[in-house]
């Protein structure tokens, strides 16, 4: 056995994974700031109370600091606001994650809430794709149209360039169904975006890029 002590290789510093993106159209004005290495703090103002509640789940359970301000045409309905927040959040996450060196890339989570259970799997593949099976038991949760859940995640994957599979496996209460979906999404994101100390500085793909 060698008498020489092992030399510890110092950890390579990771640049801050922070981004701010604004999106202004004739229908909405959105500003999103993300810190992928945060503590779960959030400041949310979309004008749709239940949607703010779901975005807070992403921040809290994903340990992502999230600041979102949205001013949309809610006098029509919530469609443009929810979709455009998804788009802008996707752009911000894509910008903040950078070249994806060192990330685990894949993440998955199962989350229960009483009778409801959802599974979310994410791959920071560089290829946008959404497969979603959530048979909501109600069309509305407060002022939130449950159909807009799909629009939010479609906007997100198209601009974060991720593959996302969402399945609500059980559930009789729409609030519980939605909350398990957003919490599982947050947990899957947290896992996929985590820096793997064994692969710091390398891109998790045989292609050499994502």
Residue pairs with C-beta under 8 A, 6 or more apart in sequence:
11 197
11 200
12 200
12 201
14 37
14 102
14 195
14 200
15 98
16 35
16 37
17 35
17 36
17 37
17 96
17 97
17 98
17 193
18 33
18 34
18 35
18 36
18 96
19 33
19 34
19 91
19 92
19 93
19 95
19 96
20 31
20 32
20 33
20 34
20 92
21 31
21 32
21 88
21 91
21 92
21 95
22 29
22 30
22 31
22 32
22 88
23 29
23 30
23 31
23 84
23 87
23 88
23 91
24 30
25 80
25 84
27 72
27 73
27 80
27 84
28 70
28 71
28 72
28 73
28 80
28 81
28 84
29 70
29 71
29 72
30 68
30 69
30 70
30 71
30 72
30 84
30 85
30 87
30 88
31 67
31 68
31 69
31 70
31 88
32 66
32 67
32 68
32 85
32 88
32 89
32 91
32 92
33 65
33 66
33 67
33 68
33 92
34 64
34 65
34 66
34 67
34 89
34 92
34 93
34 96
35 64
35 65
35 96
36 64
36 93
36 96
36 97
36 193
37 63
38 59
38 63
38 64
38 65
38 66
39 63
39 65
40 59
40 60
40 61
40 62
40 63
40 64
40 65
41 59
41 65
41 66
42 55
42 56
42 59
42 60
42 65
42 66
42 67
42 68
43 66
43 67
43 68
44 52
44 55
44 56
44 59
44 66
44 67
44 68
45 52
45 68
45 69
45 70
46 52
46 55
46 68
46 70
46 72
46 81
46 82
46 85
47 70
47 71
47 72
47 74
47 81
48 74
48 78
48 81
48 82
48 143
48 144
49 142
49 143
49 144
50 141
50 142
50 143
50 144
50 175
50 178
51 78
51 81
51 82
51 85
51 144
51 148
53 179
54 144
54 178
54 179
54 182
55 66
55 68
55 85
55 182
56 66
57 179
57 182
57 183
57 186
58 64
58 66
58 182
58 185
58 186
58 189
59 65
59 66
59 186
60 186
61 183
61 186
61 187
61 190
62 185
62 186
62 187
62 189
62 190
62 193
63 190
64 186
64 189
64 190
68 85
68 88
68 89
70 81
70 84
70 85
72 78
72 80
72 81
72 84
73 80
73 81
74 81
77 145
78 143
78 144
78 145
78 148
79 145
79 148
79 151
82 144
82 148
82 151
82 152
83 148
83 151
83 152
83 154
83 155
84 155
85 152
85 155
86 151
86 152
86 153
86 154
86 155
86 156
86 159
87 155
87 156
87 158
87 159
88 159
89 155
89 156
89 160
90 155
90 156
90 157
90 158
90 159
90 160
90 161
91 159
91 160
93 156
93 160
93 189
94 159
94 160
94 161
97 103
97 124
97 193
99 203
99 209
99 210
100 124
100 203
100 204
100 210
101 200
101 201
101 202
101 203
102 195
102 196
102 199
102 200
102 201
102 202
103 124
103 192
103 193
103 194
103 195
103 196
103 204
104 191
104 192
104 193
104 194
104 195
104 196
104 204
105 123
105 124
105 125
105 192
105 204
105 205
105 210
106 121
106 122
106 123
106 124
106 191
106 192
107 121
107 122
107 187
107 188
107 189
107 190
107 191
107 192
107 193
107 194
108 119
108 120
108 121
108 122
108 188
108 191
109 119
109 120
109 183
109 184
109 185
109 186
109 187
109 188
109 191
110 117
110 118
110 119
110 184
111 117
111 118
111 120
111 180
111 183
111 184
111 187
112 180
113 176
113 179
113 180
113 183
114 173
114 176
115 170
115 171
115 172
115 173
115 176
116 168
116 170
116 171
116 172
116 173
116 176
116 177
116 179
116 180
117 168
117 169
117 170
117 171
117 180
118 134
118 166
118 167
118 168
118 169
118 171
118 177
118 180
118 181
118 183
118 184
119 165
119 166
119 167
119 169
119 184
120 164
120 165
120 166
120 167
120 181
120 184
120 185
120 187
120 188
121 164
121 165
121 188
122 162
122 163
122 164
122 165
122 185
122 188
122 189
122 192
123 162
123 163
123 164
123 192
124 160
124 161
124 162
124 192
124 193
124 210
125 161
125 162
125 163
125 210
126 161
126 209
126 210
127 161
127 163
128 157
128 158
128 159
128 160
128 161
128 162
128 163
129 157
129 162
129 163
129 164
130 150
130 153
130 154
130 157
130 163
130 164
130 166
131 164
131 165
131 166
132 149
132 150
132 153
132 164
132 165
132 166
132 167
133 166
133 167
133 168
134 149
134 150
134 166
134 167
134 168
134 177
134 178
134 181
135 168
136 146
136 147
136 149
136 174
136 177
136 178
137 171
137 172
137 173
137 174
137 177
138 146
138 174
139 145
139 146
139 147
140 146
141 174
141 175
141 178
144 178
146 174
146 178
149 178
149 181
153 164
153 166
153 185
156 162
156 164
157 163
157 164
164 185
166 181
166 184
166 185
168 177
168 180
168 181
171 177
171 180
196 204
203 209
203 210
204 210
